Amino acid sequence: MLSIEYIKSILTVSIILSTISCAFIQKTKGLFSTNKYIIIYSLLVNIIFSIIFCYSFTNIKLPVCLWTGLFSFIGADTIYKSMEGKLSTYTDIRKRKYKSSNTIKLL
């Protein structure tokens, strides 16, 4: 029988992991010289985080941890695509700050 409460708990864990893994992948994706390995890297990070998180904080067993990692991978990819282009990079922020401080000095 399908347990809706169990699925809700798996999806809740997946949402939390999506946020954490998305941030982690954004910080570490600069290690790759090309973009073609980032999807595989993202999937592996989500699976590993899922297993560690589930064993540490829940009573979810290994097969369900793998499903949680897959759901987390899908969620992290969705979060990244929805935020892509909306967040400024550190360099962009520094350039704007530098331009605004120079404009004030000129006035």
N, C-alpha and C positions, 0 to 999 in steps of 0.2 A: 504494500500500500504506500502511496506517495505521502510523505510527511511535509506539509507546507511549512511548519515551524522549523524543521531541519533545513529546508532550502533557504528560508529567510536568514537563518544564522550563517549559512555558507555564503550567501550573497553579502551579508553585512561584513563578514571578514574580508571578502573580495574587494569591497569598496575601500576599506581601510588599507589593504595591501596595494590597491591601485594607486592611491595617493602617494604612499611611501615609495613604491617602486618607480613611479613616474619621476619623482624628484631625484631618486638615486640614478636612474638612467640618464637624466638630463645632465647631471654632474659628471658622469663617467663616460658619456658617449664620445667625448673628445679624444679618447684613447685609440679610436679606430681611424684608420686613414681613409676608408671609404664607407659609404652609407649602407652597402649591401649586407653587412653582417649585423646591423643594429636590430633588426627584427628577431633574428635568432638569439642574439644577446638578451633582448628584452624578454623573450619567452623563457629562457633559462633563468634569468634573474627572478622573474615572477614565480616560477616553480620552486626555486630554492628558497625564496622568501616565504612562500606559502608553507612549505614543509617546516621550516624553522618556526614560523609564527604559530602554526596550528599545534605543533608539539609543545611549544612553550606556553601558550595562553588558552588553548581549548582542548577538548577531548576528541577532536576530529582525527580519524585514522588516516593512514597513508593514501589509499585510493581516493578518498574524498579530498585530501590535501591537493592531489593532482588536479582535480576538478576546480578547486578553489584557485589554484595557480592559473588555470586556463581562463577562468572568469576574470581574474585579476589582470591578466594580459590583455584581454579584450577591453576591460574598463580603462586601463592605463593608456592604451592606444587611443581610445575615445577622448579621454581627458587631454592628452597631448594634442590631438588634432583640433579640438575645440579651442585650445589656448594658443595654438600656433599663430604667430604673427601679432598676437595681442600683448605679449610680454616683451619688454625691452631687455636687451642684453646689458651687461655691465658696461661695455664700451659705449653703447648708445647713451646710457644714463650719464656717464662721465663727460661725454661730448656736450650734451645739453647743459650740464652744470657749468662746464668751462665756458660755453658760449654765453650763458646768462650772466656769469660773473664778469666777463669781458664787456658785455653790453652795458652793465651798470657802471663800470669804471669809465667808459667812454662818455657817458652822459654827465 
